[in-house]
């Protein structure tokens, strides 16, 4: 069973390997914002809500996710395993048109 802390750390580390940043997102007065704002080289920005394995976003978190999506942002919700982190990274590397060699999925 993967913890939210481990999944979030894995996300941060994988983004860093690509030369990007995964900032912890805290917005005073705005409860439910996603855990991380991720930025990849080339200006690709997206939000990620990490969870402990099997857990889901709260109603408030879902509302915030929908607000961001309505503004045209990419938001990944309920990312609760390292495998799901790798899917997010793979999707974003393709969307950012980064060279494929930058991100090699391993068999973890």
C-alpha positions in Angstrom: 0.0 0.0 0.0 1.6 3.3 -1.1 1.3 6.3 1.1 0.4 9.8 -0.2 3.8 11.0 1.0 5.7 8.4 -1.0 3.6 9.0 -4.1 4.1 12.7 -3.9 7.8 12.4 -3.4 8.0 10.1 -6.4 6.2 12.7 -8.5 8.6 15.4 -7.3 11.6 13.3 -8.0 10.5 12.3 -11.5 9.7 15.9 -12.5 13.1 16.9 -11.2 14.8 14.3 -13.4 13.3 16.0 -16.4 14.6 19.4 -15.4 11.3 20.6 -14.1 9.8 21.7 -10.9 7.0 20.2 -8.8 6.0 23.0 -6.4 4.0 22.3 -3.3 0.7 24.2 -3.8 -0.7 25.9 -0.8 -3.2 28.7 -1.3 -4.4 30.4 1.9 -8.2 30.7 2.0 -8.6 28.2 -0.9 -9.0 24.8 0.6 -8.9 21.8 -1.6 -6.3 23.0 -4.1 -4.2 20.3 -5.7 -1.0 19.2 -3.9 1.5 20.1 -6.7 2.0 22.6 -9.5 4.3 20.8 -12.0 6.3 22.7 -14.6 8.3 21.0 -17.3 10.8 22.5 -19.7 9.1 24.3 -22.5 6.5 25.8 -20.3 4.2 22.8 -19.8 2.3 23.4 -16.5 -0.2 21.0 -14.8 -1.6 20.3 -11.4 -1.6 17.0 -9.5 -3.6 15.8 -6.5 -1.8 12.8 -4.9 -3.5 10.4 -2.6 -2.7 7.3 -0.5 -3.4 4.2 -2.5 -7.2 3.7 -2.9 -8.2 7.1 -1.6 -10.2 9.6 -3.6 -10.5 13.4 -3.7 -12.9 15.2 -1.3 -15.9 17.2 -2.6 -13.9 20.4 -2.0 -10.9 19.0 -3.9 -13.1 18.0 -6.8 -14.6 21.5 -6.9 -11.2 23.1 -7.1 -10.1 20.6 -9.8 -13.1 21.5 -11.9 -12.5 25.3 -11.4 -9.0 24.8 -12.7 -10.1 22.7 -15.6 -12.8 25.3 -16.5 -9.8 27.8 -16.8 -8.2 25.5 -19.3 -5.7 23.8 -16.9 -4.7 20.2 -16.9 -5.4 18.6 -13.6 -4.6 15.0 -12.6 -6.7 13.7 -9.6 -6.3 10.8 -7.3 -2.8 9.8 -8.3 -2.3 7.2 -5.7 0.6 4.9 -7.0 4.0 5.3 -8.5 2.7 3.6 -11.6 0.0 6.4 -12.0 2.8 9.0 -11.5 4.7 7.4 -14.4 1.5 7.6 -16.6 1.1 11.3 -15.8 4.8 12.0 -16.6 4.6 10.0 -19.8 1.4 11.9 -20.9 3.0 15.2 -20.1 6.3 14.5 -21.8 4.3 13.7 -25.0 2.1 16.8 -24.6 5.2 19.0 -24.1 6.8 17.3 -27.1 10.0 16.7 -25.1 12.4 14.2 -26.5 11.4 10.7 -25.5 14.9 9.9 -24.2 14.2 12.3 -21.4 11.8 10.0 -19.8 12.3 6.3 -19.9 9.7 4.3 -17.9 11.2 1.6 -15.9 9.7 -1.6 -14.6 9.1 -0.4 -11.0 
